[in-house]
Amino acid sequence: MTIKEIQKEIVDEFSMFDDWMQRYEYIIDLGKNLPLIQEELKTEDNIIKGCQSKVWLHGEQKDDKIIFTAESDAILTKGIIAILIRVFSNQKAIDILNADMDFIDEIGLKEHLSPTRANGLVSMIKNIKMYALAFDAKK
């Protein structure tokens, strides 16, 4: 699936919920299904700076696609990074770099997060794009 297709799928899923309490619960559920990051990847280098809670993100290139794994010590943050990994993992670096993030506004995520969590979301996206930039530069 393309990044756009996955983003549309997420927007459609969020539109099924009537209120933000249901959406928060859904985000938390998504976090529970996030595959655990390997313990040896929970390093200081992999911590996303700018997040209120601890979030570790690791990306590695397999063939021409980037595979992301992540973990967080907070349930809501874990759900947010799970959404981002769903969108960007198994995608080409150039596609990640060119992807727009409109779907976040479409599902209303940024406006329903505290300012510190919204900053964390921006930091997560920035780190994902930095991985893509690094892998793209290696070509």
PLY file of the C-alpha trace (Angstrom):
ply
format ascii 1.0
element vertex 139
property float x
property float y
property float z
element edge 138
property int vertex1
property int vertex2
end_header
0.00 0.00 0.00
1.13 3.54 -0.64
1.50 6.11 2.13
-1.58 7.97 0.80
-3.67 4.78 0.84
-2.67 3.99 4.43
-3.39 7.56 5.50
-6.84 7.40 3.91
-7.51 4.10 5.68
-6.62 5.73 9.02
-8.83 8.75 8.31
-11.70 6.36 7.48
-11.14 4.40 10.71
-11.17 7.56 12.83
-14.35 8.81 11.15
-16.22 5.80 12.59
-15.93 7.21 16.11
-18.43 9.70 17.47
-16.24 11.44 20.04
-12.68 11.91 21.12
-12.87 9.56 24.09
-13.52 6.72 21.63
-10.66 7.92 19.43
-8.29 8.05 22.41
-9.26 4.49 23.30
-8.62 3.44 19.71
-5.19 5.11 19.71
-4.35 3.29 22.96
-5.48 -0.02 21.42
-3.23 0.62 18.41
-0.34 1.12 20.80
-1.03 -2.19 22.49
-0.59 -3.93 19.12
2.72 -2.23 18.39
5.44 -4.88 18.10
7.98 -4.37 20.86
11.30 -2.83 19.95
14.34 -4.97 20.75
15.77 -4.09 24.16
19.21 -3.36 22.70
17.63 -0.61 20.55
16.31 1.22 23.61
19.35 3.48 23.66
19.81 7.17 24.27
20.53 7.61 20.54
17.10 6.24 19.66
15.12 8.40 22.10
13.08 11.09 20.37
13.95 14.46 21.85
11.00 16.77 22.43
8.60 14.13 23.72
7.17 14.42 27.21
7.40 10.66 27.65
10.13 8.34 26.46
9.80 7.24 22.85
12.39 5.12 21.14
12.45 4.94 17.35
14.69 2.81 15.19
14.76 2.53 11.43
16.70 0.17 9.22
16.78 -0.23 5.51
15.81 -3.55 3.93
16.13 -3.59 0.18
14.84 -0.16 -0.80
12.37 0.26 2.07
12.71 1.50 5.64
11.42 -0.65 8.48
10.61 1.23 11.68
10.22 -0.13 15.18
9.32 1.93 18.23
8.35 1.81 21.88
7.07 4.27 24.43
6.61 4.25 28.18
3.24 6.06 27.85
0.16 4.36 26.44
-1.17 7.29 24.40
2.24 8.11 22.96
2.72 4.46 22.07
-0.52 4.63 20.09
0.58 7.78 18.28
3.91 6.29 17.23
2.04 3.11 16.20
-0.02 5.20 13.75
3.10 6.81 12.31
4.87 3.47 11.96
1.83 2.03 10.21
2.02 4.89 7.69
5.78 5.01 7.13
7.25 1.57 7.80
7.91 -0.53 4.69
8.04 2.57 2.49
10.78 3.98 0.30
12.83 6.85 1.75
11.86 9.23 -1.06
8.16 8.50 -0.52
8.52 9.24 3.21
10.30 12.50 2.45
7.61 13.56 -0.03
4.65 12.49 2.11
2.33 15.16 3.40
0.93 14.92 6.88
-2.58 16.25 6.19
-4.14 13.07 7.57
-3.12 14.15 11.10
-5.25 17.26 10.76
-8.03 15.28 9.09
-8.34 12.94 12.07
-8.05 15.93 14.43
-5.13 14.46 16.31
-3.00 17.57 16.80
-5.87 19.70 18.06
-6.85 17.08 20.66
-3.38 16.67 22.15
-1.86 18.72 24.91
0.78 21.18 23.65
3.60 18.95 24.93
2.14 15.86 23.23
1.62 17.85 20.00
5.29 18.88 20.15
6.16 15.21 20.66
4.14 14.28 17.59
6.06 16.83 15.52
9.34 15.41 16.89
8.28 11.85 15.98
7.52 12.91 12.40
10.78 14.82 12.19
12.77 11.78 13.35
11.05 9.51 10.83
11.82 11.98 8.04
15.45 12.26 9.26
15.85 8.49 8.94
14.44 8.72 5.42
16.80 11.57 4.58
19.81 9.65 5.89
18.91 6.49 3.97
18.12 8.46 0.81
21.50 10.22 1.02
23.27 6.84 1.14
22.04 5.94 -2.35
0 1
1 2
2 3
3 4
4 5
5 6
6 7
7 8
8 9
9 10
10 11
11 12
12 13
13 14
14 15
15 16
16 17
17 18
18 19
19 20
20 21
21 22
22 23
23 24
24 25
25 26
26 27
27 28
28 29
29 30
30 31
31 32
32 33
33 34
34 35
35 36
36 37
37 38
38 39
39 40
40 41
41 42
42 43
43 44
44 45
45 46
46 47
47 48
48 49
49 50
50 51
51 52
52 53
53 54
54 55
55 56
56 57
57 58
58 59
59 60
60 61
61 62
62 63
63 64
64 65
65 66
66 67
67 68
68 69
69 70
70 71
71 72
72 73
73 74
74 75
75 76
76 77
77 78
78 79
79 80
80 81
81 82
82 83
83 84
84 85
85 86
86 87
87 88
88 89
89 90
90 91
91 92
92 93
93 94
94 95
95 96
96 97
97 98
98 99
99 100
100 101
101 102
102 103
103 104
104 105
105 106
106 107
107 108
108 109
109 110
110 111
111 112
112 113
113 114
114 115
115 116
116 117
117 118
118 119
119 120
120 121
121 122
122 123
123 124
124 125
125 126
126 127
127 128
128 129
129 130
130 131
131 132
132 133
133 134
134 135
135 136
136 137
137 138
